[in-house]
Amino acid sequence: MLTCSARACRAEADYGIVWNNPKLHTPERRKVWLACEDHREHLAGFVSLRGFLIEVVPVAELGERDG
């Protein structure tokens, strides 16, 4: 089971929050936080506010390049 990345949450992850910090990562790097339904908006909003959000996808759509 993949677990949500939110602090203290142990729920199963439904989404991948795909992001990249251009000051730290190469452009092709795709970092992923996992999120349950309850934390999807919060985690996506956190990286979006900083301009790091690439996309939010269902866990089943995450690929080898994500990680």
C-alpha positions as MATLAB code, in Angstrom:
seq = 'MLTCSARACRAEADYGIVWNNPKLHTPERRKVWLACEDHREHLAGFVSLRGFLIEVVPVAELGERDG';
ca = [
       0.000    0.000    0.000;
       1.253    3.478   -0.871;
       0.755    5.891    2.038;
      -0.148    9.584    1.965;
       2.823   11.945    2.429;
       0.932   14.331    4.751;
       2.329   14.456    8.262;
       0.839   11.768   10.539;
      -1.520   10.502    7.823;
      -1.531    6.752    7.283;
      -4.288    6.650    4.667;
      -3.793    4.972    1.321;
      -2.592    7.369   -1.382;
      -4.910    8.030   -4.298;
      -2.926   10.769   -6.069;
       0.609   11.722   -6.991;
       1.511   15.389   -6.571;
       4.261   15.803   -9.172;
       6.590   18.753   -8.622;
      10.064   20.136   -9.286;
      12.115   22.834   -7.551;
      14.181   24.330  -10.396;
      16.765   25.703   -7.938;
      17.557   22.162   -6.771;
      16.529   19.786   -9.565;
      17.232   19.404  -13.263;
      14.229   20.235  -15.501;
      13.459   16.586  -16.256;
      13.377   15.583  -12.548;
       9.853   14.806  -11.309;
       9.538   14.627   -7.529;
       6.348   13.049   -6.148;
       4.417   13.423   -2.933;
       1.620   10.915   -2.452;
      -1.769   12.136   -1.267;
      -5.029   10.684   -0.037;
      -8.306   12.345   -1.041;
      -8.337   14.412    2.187;
      -4.837   15.872    1.660;
      -4.693   16.247   -2.136;
      -5.663   19.933   -2.186;
      -3.410   20.848    0.748;
      -0.274   19.188   -0.630;
      -0.882   20.393   -4.195;
      -1.538   23.909   -2.907;
       1.716   23.909   -0.927;
       3.897   23.189   -3.972;
       1.713   25.267   -6.310;
       2.090   28.354   -4.115;
       5.864   28.065   -4.577;
       5.545   27.562   -8.343;
       6.765   23.949   -8.202;
       3.608   22.049   -9.198;
       3.777   20.133  -12.474;
       0.584   18.050  -12.233;
      -1.681   15.970  -10.007;
      -2.353   12.463  -11.297;
      -3.968    9.285   -9.988;
      -1.390    6.942   -8.426;
      -2.043    4.401  -11.183;
      -0.744    6.916  -13.759;
       2.634    7.475  -12.068;
       5.480    6.083  -14.132;
       9.136    5.165  -13.838;
      10.230    8.764  -14.418;
       8.276    9.886  -11.330;
       9.984    9.610   -8.020;
];
